[in-house]
Amino acid sequence: MTMIELAFAKPVENLTFAYISDAHIQHIRGAKFVNNRDRGLVRAVAETNLTTPKPDIVTFGGDLAQLGTRAELDHGAEMLGRLNGKVHCVMGEHDYYDGPGEYWSKLFGPQYYSFDHKGVHFVVLSSILTYDDWTFNRWPTPQQRMLEKAGLDNPNGSPFMVGDKQRDWLRKELAKVKKDTPIVVFSHSPLQKINKGWNFWTEDAEQVQGLLAPFDKVNVIYGRVHQIQYDQIGNISFNSVMATAWPWPYPQRYAQAEQYLPKATIPMNRADPFFERDATGWQMIDVNSGRVALSSNLDNNKSRTVAFDPNAGHPGDKQLQSIALEPNRTQY
Ligand SMILES: [Fe+2]
């Protein structure tokens, strides 16, 4: 769960929004669902309803379901229905590839859209699309397609992308927005290239970043990775949010191929893989400055704060250790 605070000088008003992601509700049979996944989402919904101040906006960041079935989406929708107020939903790949996306849209509406709230322009993207040939011709059944997409490191997978059609829409959409209007983008996959093997990756990330680059303050909030990551690329600040389902380990420990965590990210202490709620909890993201500022309050972990250090020119965590940014890291 994540609370995100936006504090601006007028005419933009302060606002907060809550962001819950990656519940992976999984159907077993009949009325049975994987209990731990249900409990993670139920807890997030209850805690979100209790937060003060009451969030202006509540978002669910994708992967509501595990295999995208109607039973999973219905059950997840029922739980999300207990949130106070309207919920803005983001499409995850686990919600999409059975349909693809049809039943999800019936429940939650359009797969990409925008809205304005208190002077901030919000954009919701469906970043988990891939090549039409892979989606529509490759697999004998929708269920097979879903299973191939649901695997974390399946070599039969195909990279996520926003795609031409949606980027065209985004270009036209952003043409109407003033350059000093704060922009917040919700996407399921990171709109940057982190790890291709695990699809912590968006194939056309640079093109999307290019559309966002002319604006003064842009924050991209994403799910998918089930771990805390943050980064700053020019004026675009990136924050991942944790999953209510389970934490993923960091990819570099398991792969030989070249890949990395976002350079600004300081790895969390992930000492107890047998503790089911390890690396889940609350993040508070302050996007007032347009730069990364993140406080984490995780079960079984020390509370930590990472904030943009103007002298160093990058985010830092003073409570822990000096961060070893690579010398070729020049985009701050
Ligand atoms: Fe997920």
Residues whose N, C-alpha, C, O or C-beta is under 5 A from the ligand:
A	BS01	LIG	D22 D63 R224
